[in-house]
Amino acid sequence: MKKTAKQIMTASVVAAITISNMNSIIVCAAPSRRVTSVLPQAGFTYALGDNQVSLSTLQNSMDEENSNSSKGASKKGDQANSSSSISKSVADKIDSSSAVTDTTPSASSITNSILRDIQAATGAVNGESGDDQSEDSSSVEEMNYDNLVVAKVEDYVYIRDYPDKDQGEVVGKLPDKSVGSFLDEKDGWYKIKSGDVEGWVKGEFCIKGSEAADYAMKEARVEATVSTTDSTLNARSEASVESKRIGYVSQGEIYEVIDSVDGWAKISMEEGDAWLSTDYLAIKTVFKEAISKKAEEEQLAKEKAELEANKKAASKSTSDKAEGKNYKSAASYTTETSSIGSAVAEFAKQFVGNPYVYGGTSLTEGADCSGFVMSVYKNFGVSLPHSSGADRSVGAAVDGLGNAQPGDIVCYSGHVAIYIGNGQIVHASTAKTGIKISNADYRKVLAVRRIL
């Protein structure tokens, strides 16, 4: 069973999916022990480098698992214990003896979760339902794979309320590699539903069926959100509670899953690749979907208002107090000839060489990545969350690293930094390296946000 579950979850993070010789994809399903109630027995495979795993081969594995289910397998929890390598305020919150006993989720449950995320993105089901769905096969919703529509354009294609470029009013946008469900066709136009948007798109800018699924998976990613009763979770060097702890992750933080084995998910963090116990993770596959015209306008208005509020706060509340005798105040970097973003970058750079402390917020005594960003901006009168995951939605979106300006924040999987120009960032990296300057593209960038 361990081998089977590993194959399934590994499949969920690769960028290729192949579908052939089948009449339907089931894109939403309740957790079930019966693989045959989830997918047809032929033709659904994920590309795994030199290997391919067909879901039609899972039934035998599941039958073996069912026959041995009475044996069970429990494992210890892996919430973090207190340590001197984290800030005292965080250490005080950590339960040094917490442990749980649980069973590993079945392969079919993992598979269903991925498929449910696909259908939620197409707008075919409510993405918030699912945990309480019945395991009975009658609850499984089917969608013919020919009904899967994916945009294949350079940027996005408009969604209109009528299948005519001149008469149809724009109601939204379907970005490249976004998924939707096919509803109707008329004169070369497809009627689709994606997310909460329904309307017509030009068929020439979309693909369907197995080709569409393959294309959508190139943009999909598997995310794990830390969900622990304590404030932190241990990150291990191997998929075992007996392996070396190489760091911590915080409650609510979001990481991209790059691999998995039974009960463990592999992530990339500053200390290197690490394993987290899935007992304390909420895992989902994220697909791109349409955005309505109304939602886009509201988001742009919100971002504009937030930028204006931050600039106003910075003009009034930029600190004229230095962090210590060897440092300059934020106000000293603000001039009429330099941008406020450049001032933020220059102010942040003076703390290079200071220590990294997990849970810390001190620019001189030690901070973690989001604590560093938060404290730098606090000196400019701007309040930011102490969370790298939450930082992905602050300020205004910037279209890629190529358009970043000094002072922007750069978000990675479980990490955040401040862009200082010339393709570089300053960030609180690890306990070993402290606050340092790195190339901005040293890891995969998930978002760039403008604060001022």
PyMOL commands that set and color helices and strands:
alter all, ss='L'
color gray80, all
select helices_A, chain A and resi 2-12+35-37+55-67+88-91+107-122+137-139+145-147+203-205+209-217+278-280+293-317+331-333+340-349+369-378+390-393+401-403+440-442
alter helices_A, ss='H'
color red, helices_A
select strands_A, chain A and resi 17-19+25-28+44-48+51-54+141-143+148-151+156-160+170-175+179-186+189-194+197-202+206-208+221-226+232-236+245-250+254-261+264-269+272-277+281-286+291-292+361-362+366-367+396-398+409-412+415-421+424-430+434-439+447-450
alter strands_A, ss='S'
color yellow, strands_A
deselect
rebuild
show_as cartoon
